[in-house]
């Protein structure tokens, strides 16, 4: 056992502020996604999320997280399926719309339904249709694990990126 890792040392307060933590996390550039599902009364729901990762190739698993205070959390927690849309650089306005609280997200958004009735957004860089396999509460978020049942991608559509609190449409630097 590592003597440097004492129980009291593990429970001490971090030597940084929440703002410093957020700013440091912001240095990790990510893609921007919109997660969609359908509520129990058939209403479409969706939210902008940048916390998306691959988890496993066999089986095909992905993960993402949503704040415990999100209004849509009960729908995502209880739905059987959802879709993760990796946004193209041209979809920055869509990402901003789905990030707004109380916004009418679907009436002017091009989409169609999956075989499970999940709204699928048009013109994305990639789409993952997932079975809601599991979720785990950690800290102030719920971590979702999705089993990918279908996916597609379009290499010709550069991705929308999120870095240092801002969305960037310049694509990847090479």
TIPARO-12494 format. One record per residue: residue in three letters; x, y, z of N, C-alpha, C in turn. Coordinates in steps of 0.1 Angstrom, whole numbers, plus 5000, padded with zeros to 4 digits. Layout:
// TIPARO-12494
alaXYZXYZXYZ ...
// end
This chain:
// TIPARO-12494
unk500849885000500050005000500950125000 unk500550224993501250354992501050435005 unk502050455013501850535025501550675023 unk501850725011501450865008500050895007 unk499250785005497750795003497150755016 unk497150845026496450815038494950845037 unk494150785046492750815046492450965048 unk493151025057492951165060493351245048 unk494351205041494851285029493851275018 unk493151165017492151155006490851235009 unk490651265021489351345025489651495026 unk490851545024491151685026490551765014 unk490251885017489651975007490752004996 unk490252014983491152034972491852174974 unk493052184969493852304970493652394958 unk492352404953491952484942490552514943 unk490152624936488652664937487952594926 unk486552594927485752534916485952614903 unk486152744904486452814891487752774885 unk488852744893490052694888489852564881 unk489052474888488852344883488152354869 unk487052434868486352454856487252504845 unk488052604848488952664838489952564833 unk490452474842491452374838490752264830 unk489552224833488752134825488552194811 unk488352324810488052394798489152384788 unk490352354792491552334783491552214775 unk490552114779490451994772489452014761 unk489852024748488952044737488051924735 unk486851934733485951824731485051854719 unk484351754714483251774704482051824712 unk481051864704479751904710478651814705 unk477851764714476851674711475451724715 unk474451674709473051694714472551554716 unk471951534728471351404732469851424731 unk469151324724467751334722467051204727 unk465851224731465051104735463551144734 unk462651054737461251084737460651064751 unk459851154756459251144770458151044769 unk457551014781456450914782455250954775 unk454951084773453851134766454151154751 unk455351114747455651134733456451264729 unk456651344739457251474737458751454734 unk459351514724460751504721461551594732 unk462651544736463551624745464951614739 unk465751714742467151724738467851824746 unk469151794747470051894754471451884748 unk472151994749473552004744474451954755 unk475351864751476251794761477651794755 unk478751824763480051804758480751694765 unk480151634775480751524782480351384776 unk480951354765480651234758481951164755 unk482051024757483250954755482850814750 unk483850754743483750604740484150534753 unk483450414755483750344767484350204764 unk483750134754484150004750483849974736 unk484649894729484449854716483649724715 unk483849634725483149504725482649484740 unk481449504743480349554734480549704731 unk479849754722479949894718479249984728 unk480050044736479450134747479950274746 unk479150364750479550504751479050564764 unk479550674769479050734781478950884779 unk478050944787477851084788477251114801 unk477251244805476651284818475751404817 unk474851414826473951524827473751564842 unk473751694844473651744857472351704864 unk472451674877471351624885470151724885 unk470451854883469351954883468651974869 unk469051904859468551914845467051874845 unk466251964839464751934839464451804831 unk465351774821465051654813465651524819 unk466351534830466951424836466051304838 unk464751324844463851204846463551134832 unk463451214822463151144809464251064804 unk465551124804466651044800466950924809 unk466650944822466950834831466050714829 unk464750744824463750634823463450594809 unk464050654799463750614785464450484782 unk463950414772464650294768465750314758 unk465650424750466650454740466850614739 unk468050644734468350784732469350794720 unk469550914715470450924704471451034708 unk472751014704473851104706474251154693 unk474151294691474451354678475751434679 unk476851394672478051474672477851584662 unk477851704666477451814657478551864648 unk478151904636479051964626479252104629 unk480352164625480652304627479552394623 unk478852364612477752444607476552444617 unk476552354627475452344636475552414649 unk476452514650476652594662475352654667 unk474552714658473252764663472352664669 unk472352544664471552434670472052394684 unk473452394685473952364699473552474709 unk473552594704473152704713471652694716 unk470852664707469352644709469152534719 unk469752424718469452314727470152334741 unk470952434742471552464755470652564763 unk469752624756468852724763467752654771 unk467552704783466452654791465152704786 unk464152614785462852644781462652674766 unk463652654758463552684744462752574737 unk462052624726461352534717462352474707 unk462852354711463952294704463652224691 unk462452174689462252084678461352144667 unk460552244669459652294659460252344647 unk461452394648462152444636463552374633 unk463652254639464852174637464552054628 unk465352034618465151924609465551794616 unk464551704617464751574623463751474618 unk464051344621463151234618463251134629 unk462451034630462450944641463150814638 unk463850764648464550634647463450524648 unk463850394646462950284647462350274661 unk463050334671462550344685461750474688 unk461550554678460850684680461650794686 unk462950774686463850884691464150984680 unk463951114683464251214673465751214669 unk465951204656467351204650467551334642 unk468551414646468751534640469451514627 unk469151594617469751584604471051664603 unk471951624594473151694590474251684600 unk474251594610475351584620476551514614 unk477651524621478951454618478851304620 unk478151274632477951134635476751124644 unk476051004644474950984652475050844658 unk474850834671474850704678473450674684 unk472850574679471550534685471750434696 unk471350464708471750384719470550324728 unk470750204733469850154743470350214756 unk469450254765469850314778470250204787 unk471450164787471950044794472050054809 unk472550174813472850184828473150334831 unk473050364844473450504848473950494862 unk474850594866475450594879475450744883 unk475050764896475150894901476550914907 unk477251024903478551064909478551214910 unk478851264922478951404924477651474920 unk477751574912476451644908475951614895 unk476351494889475951444876475451304877 unk474651264867474351124864475051084852 unk475850974853476650924842475750814835 unk475550834822474750734814475750644806 unk475450524805476150424797475150374786 unk475450404774474650364763475250254755 unk474450154751474850044742474450084728 unk475450104719475250154706474550044698 unk473350064692472649974684472850004669 unk473150134666473350174652474150304653 unk475050324643475750444642476050484628 unk476250604625476650654612477550774613 unk478350804603479250914604479450974590 unk479851104589480051174577481351254578 unk482451204573483751264574483851404567 unk482951424558483051554550482451664558 unk481951644570481351744578482251774590 unk483051884590483951904601483151924614 unk483751884626483051884638483052024645 unk482052044653481952164662482752134674 unk483652224678484552194690484152284701 unk484452244713484252324725485552324733 unk486052454735487252474742487252604750 unk487652604762487752724771486452794772 unk485352724772484052784774483352844761 unk483952814750483452864737483352754727 unk482352764718482252674706483052734695 unk483852644688484652684677484252604664 unk484152684653483652624641484852604631 unk486052634635487152624625487652484622 unk486952384628487352244625488652214632 unk489252104627490452054633491652114626 unk492652144634493952204628494852094624 unk495452104613496251994608497552034603 
// end
